[in-house]
Amino acid sequence: MARTKTNTAMGPSIHVCAVITFLVTMLTLLTEATAFIPSNANIKTPTSVKYDTKYSYAYQPVNSIITHTGTGASMSSRQSTQRYGTTATTGTDAIWDEQQLMDYAAKEGVVLSLTTLGPGYRALVRAKHNETLILGYCEGFIRPYGGVLHLDKMEVFKKIVKQTSKANPEEFRGGGTLLGVGQLMGYLCLLHGKSNGCKTAEFLAIDDEEKQHRMLVQYYRRSGFKIIKYVGDGALDIPDRLMWGGRGTLMRENVDTLLEKWTTVFEKT
């Protein structure tokens, strides 16, 4: 790509100021976004449970796949908790509304809910027969620009899933699809993003361990996401590392495209 020539006297200072301004802006957005996400709000997971990383899918590149690096914030009185039970307008018959998703989830023996605080959101999936059992959660935020649903982290608790399967074998089938309860939470998050004007969904498949990274990329490619690029350690990847917090494979897809594909999957089960 051709580069535009700049005045040699002013160019360096302008570039330095631009870089500093960009870095400050990105750090501010990252700090604000993570502050919206409560680190452990409304989750009553037994302390004896150790999360199995084999079934934990985290977007955030951190030392442990089940640890969120953001600065957690407690939910204030301004938080909004929704149990989706009203019909929403999606604009296409190929996409389920919230009520249809809730009905499907209930048939599968689980209950879905979504909690929001500012641009931040957290989806929970609970066992229908005992709603104190949290099977998993998914969290992220709506970016203040670009119409992007930022998918920050998803986690499924394998031992709680097994416990629920034993306690309610007639209803609970692991989520109804090969992708499990994670797909139900993901669908709810996509509907939330769509209702707030998001056109695309993005996440970073972490790369802090080679085998786990390959599994994450394979899982989400099967879900319908496309690989955009690998975010590495180079200087050109600094903006993405600031946005996501580390290295990994950046993946993206149109929100409506994912919803239509997942609707077809649900309807076939």
C-alpha positions as CSV (number, residue, x, y, z in Angstrom):
1,M,0.0,0.0,0.0
2,A,1.4,3.4,-0.9
3,R,2.1,5.7,2.0
4,T,1.3,9.5,2.0
5,K,4.3,11.7,2.6
6,T,4.3,13.9,5.7
7,N,6.2,17.0,6.6
8,T,9.4,15.8,8.2
9,A,9.3,18.5,10.9
10,M,5.8,17.7,12.1
11,G,5.3,14.1,11.1
12,P,7.1,12.4,14.1
13,S,5.4,14.4,16.7
14,I,2.0,13.9,15.1
15,H,2.5,10.2,14.9
16,V,3.6,10.0,18.6
17,C,0.6,11.9,19.7
18,A,-1.7,9.8,17.6
19,V,-0.2,6.6,19.0
20,I,-0.5,7.8,22.6
21,T,-4.1,9.0,22.1
22,F,-5.0,5.6,20.6
23,L,-3.4,3.6,23.4
24,V,-5.1,5.7,26.1
25,T,-8.5,5.3,24.3
26,M,-8.1,1.5,24.0
27,L,-7.0,1.1,27.6
28,T,-10.0,3.2,28.7
29,L,-12.4,1.2,26.7
30,L,-11.0,-2.1,28.0
31,T,-11.1,-0.9,31.6
32,E,-14.6,0.3,31.3
33,A,-15.8,-2.8,29.6
34,T,-14.4,-5.2,32.1
35,A,-15.7,-3.1,35.0
36,F,-19.2,-3.7,33.7
37,I,-18.9,-7.5,34.1
38,P,-19.4,-8.8,37.6
39,S,-16.8,-11.4,38.4
40,N,-19.1,-13.7,40.3
41,A,-22.6,-12.1,40.4
42,N,-25.5,-14.5,41.1
43,I,-23.4,-17.6,40.6
44,K,-23.7,-20.1,43.4
45,T,-21.4,-22.8,42.3
46,P,-20.3,-25.3,45.0
47,T,-16.9,-24.6,46.3
48,S,-15.9,-28.2,46.0
49,V,-16.3,-28.2,42.2
50,K,-13.1,-27.9,40.2
51,Y,-13.7,-26.6,36.7
52,D,-12.6,-28.9,34.0
53,T,-10.9,-26.9,31.3
54,K,-11.7,-29.6,28.8
55,Y,-15.3,-28.3,28.8
56,S,-14.5,-24.7,29.5
57,Y,-14.5,-22.3,26.6
58,A,-13.0,-18.9,27.4
59,Y,-12.5,-16.1,25.0
60,Q,-10.2,-14.1,27.2
61,P,-6.5,-15.0,26.8
62,V,-5.4,-15.5,30.4
63,N,-3.2,-17.7,32.4
64,S,-6.1,-20.1,33.2
65,I,-8.8,-20.7,30.7
66,I,-11.4,-20.3,33.5
67,T,-10.1,-17.0,34.9
68,H,-11.3,-13.6,33.8
69,T,-8.6,-10.9,33.9
70,G,-10.9,-7.9,34.0
71,T,-11.5,-6.0,37.2
72,G,-14.8,-7.3,38.4
73,A,-17.5,-5.0,39.6
74,S,-20.5,-5.8,41.9
75,M,-23.9,-5.3,40.4
76,S,-25.5,-2.1,41.5
77,S,-29.2,-1.2,41.7
78,R,-28.9,-0.2,38.0
79,Q,-28.4,-3.7,36.8
80,S,-31.1,-5.3,34.7
81,T,-31.9,-9.0,35.0
82,Q,-34.1,-10.5,32.3
83,R,-35.8,-13.9,32.1
84,Y,-36.7,-13.8,28.4
85,G,-40.4,-14.6,28.2
86,T,-41.7,-11.9,25.8
87,T,-41.7,-12.1,22.1
88,A,-39.1,-9.9,20.3
89,T,-39.2,-8.8,16.7
90,T,-36.2,-10.3,14.8
91,G,-37.1,-9.2,11.4
92,T,-36.9,-12.7,9.9
93,D,-38.9,-16.0,10.2
94,A,-35.6,-17.9,10.0
95,I,-34.6,-16.7,13.5
96,W,-36.3,-17.6,16.8
97,D,-37.5,-14.9,19.2
98,E,-36.7,-15.1,22.9
99,Q,-39.9,-16.9,23.7
100,Q,-39.1,-19.7,21.3
101,L,-35.6,-20.0,22.7
102,M,-37.0,-20.2,26.2
103,D,-39.5,-22.8,25.3
104,Y,-36.8,-24.9,23.6
105,A,-34.5,-24.5,26.7
106,A,-37.3,-25.5,29.0
107,K,-37.9,-28.7,26.9
108,E,-34.2,-29.4,27.4
109,G,-34.5,-29.1,31.1
110,V,-32.7,-25.7,31.6
111,V,-33.6,-22.1,32.3
112,L,-31.9,-19.1,30.6
113,S,-31.5,-15.6,31.9
114,L,-29.5,-12.5,31.0
115,T,-28.1,-9.8,33.3
116,T,-27.0,-6.4,31.9
117,L,-25.1,-3.5,33.4
118,G,-24.4,-0.7,30.9
119,P,-22.9,-2.3,27.8
120,G,-22.0,-5.4,29.7
121,Y,-24.0,-8.6,29.8
122,R,-23.9,-12.0,31.4
123,A,-26.0,-15.0,30.3
124,L,-26.7,-17.9,32.7
125,V,-28.0,-21.3,32.2
126,R,-29.5,-23.1,35.2
127,A,-30.9,-26.6,35.8
128,K,-34.7,-26.5,35.5
129,H,-35.3,-28.9,38.3
130,N,-33.0,-26.9,40.7
131,E,-32.2,-23.4,39.6
132,T,-29.5,-23.0,42.2
133,L,-27.4,-25.2,40.0
134,I,-25.5,-23.1,37.5
135,L,-24.5,-25.1,34.4
136,G,-22.5,-22.3,32.8
137,Y,-22.3,-18.6,31.8
138,C,-21.3,-16.4,29.0
139,E,-20.3,-12.7,29.3
140,G,-19.1,-9.8,27.2
141,F,-20.1,-6.3,26.2
142,I,-21.5,-4.3,23.3
143,R,-18.8,-2.2,21.9
144,P,-19.6,1.6,21.8
145,Y,-18.7,1.7,18.1
146,G,-19.0,-0.5,15.0
147,G,-22.1,-2.5,15.9
148,V,-20.0,-5.4,17.4
149,L,-21.0,-7.9,20.0
150,H,-17.8,-8.5,22.0
151,L,-17.9,-12.1,23.3
152,D,-15.4,-12.1,26.1
153,K,-15.8,-15.4,27.9
154,M,-17.9,-18.6,28.1
155,E,-17.6,-21.3,30.7
156,V,-19.5,-24.6,31.1
157,F,-19.2,-26.5,34.4
158,K,-18.8,-30.2,33.4
159,K,-19.4,-31.6,36.9
160,I,-22.6,-29.7,37.3
161,V,-23.8,-30.8,33.9
162,K,-23.2,-34.4,34.8
163,Q,-25.0,-33.9,38.1
164,T,-28.0,-32.4,36.3
165,S,-28.1,-35.2,33.8
166,K,-28.3,-37.8,36.7
167,A,-30.9,-35.8,38.6
168,N,-33.2,-35.1,35.7
169,P,-32.5,-37.7,33.0
170,E,-36.0,-37.5,31.5
171,E,-35.6,-33.8,30.4
172,F,-32.0,-32.8,30.4
173,R,-30.1,-33.9,27.3
174,G,-27.0,-31.7,27.6
175,G,-28.5,-28.8,25.8
176,G,-30.1,-30.6,22.8
177,T,-27.2,-30.3,20.4
178,L,-23.6,-31.5,20.0
179,L,-22.4,-28.0,21.1
180,G,-24.3,-28.3,24.4
181,V,-25.7,-25.6,26.7
182,G,-23.0,-23.2,25.4
183,Q,-25.0,-22.8,22.2
184,L,-28.1,-21.9,24.1
185,M,-26.3,-19.2,26.0
186,G,-24.7,-18.0,22.8
187,Y,-28.0,-17.8,21.1
188,L,-29.4,-15.6,23.9
189,C,-26.3,-13.4,23.8
190,L,-26.7,-13.0,20.0
191,L,-30.4,-12.0,20.4
192,H,-29.3,-9.5,23.0
193,G,-26.7,-8.1,20.6
194,K,-29.1,-8.0,17.7
195,S,-31.7,-6.1,19.7
196,N,-29.1,-3.5,20.5
197,G,-28.0,-3.0,16.9
198,C,-25.0,-5.4,16.7
199,K,-24.4,-6.7,13.2
200,T,-21.3,-8.9,13.9
201,A,-20.0,-11.0,16.8
202,E,-16.3,-11.3,17.6
203,F,-14.2,-13.3,20.0
204,L,-10.6,-14.4,20.4
205,A,-9.8,-18.1,20.8
206,I,-7.1,-18.0,23.4
207,D,-3.7,-19.4,22.6
208,D,-2.0,-20.1,26.0
209,E,-1.9,-23.8,25.3
210,E,-1.6,-25.3,21.8
211,K,-4.0,-28.3,22.2
212,Q,-6.7,-26.2,23.9
213,H,-6.3,-23.5,21.3
214,R,-6.9,-26.0,18.4
215,M,-9.9,-27.3,20.2
216,L,-11.4,-23.8,20.6
217,V,-10.9,-22.9,17.0
218,Q,-12.4,-26.2,15.9
219,Y,-15.4,-25.8,18.2
220,Y,-16.3,-22.3,17.0
221,R,-15.6,-23.0,13.3
222,R,-18.2,-25.8,13.7
223,S,-20.5,-23.2,15.3
224,G,-20.2,-21.1,12.2
225,F,-17.6,-18.5,13.0
226,K,-14.9,-17.6,10.5
227,I,-11.2,-17.1,11.2
228,I,-10.1,-13.5,10.6
229,K,-6.5,-13.6,11.6
230,Y,-4.0,-14.7,14.2
231,V,-3.3,-12.0,16.8
232,G,0.4,-12.5,17.7
233,D,3.2,-10.6,19.4
234,G,4.0,-8.2,16.5
235,A,3.7,-4.4,16.6
236,L,0.8,-4.5,14.2
237,D,-1.2,-6.6,16.6
238,I,-0.9,-4.2,19.5
239,P,-4.4,-2.8,19.0
240,D,-6.0,-6.2,19.1
241,R,-3.9,-7.4,22.1
242,L,-5.1,-4.3,23.9
243,M,-8.7,-5.1,23.0
244,W,-8.5,-8.8,23.9
245,G,-5.7,-9.0,26.5
246,G,-3.4,-11.4,24.7
247,R,-2.6,-13.7,21.8
248,G,-5.0,-16.0,19.9
249,T,-7.2,-16.5,16.8
250,L,-9.6,-13.7,16.1
251,M,-12.9,-15.1,14.8
252,R,-16.0,-13.3,13.5
253,E,-19.4,-13.8,11.9
254,N,-22.6,-11.9,11.1
255,V,-25.1,-12.1,13.9
256,D,-28.1,-12.9,11.7
257,T,-26.1,-15.6,9.9
258,L,-25.3,-17.4,13.2
259,L,-28.8,-17.1,14.5
260,E,-30.3,-18.6,11.3
261,K,-27.8,-21.4,11.3
262,W,-28.3,-22.2,15.0
263,T,-32.1,-22.0,14.6
264,T,-31.9,-24.7,11.9
265,V,-29.8,-26.9,14.2
266,F,-32.3,-26.5,17.1
267,E,-35.3,-27.3,14.9
268,K,-33.7,-30.5,13.7
269,T,-33.3,-31.9,17.2
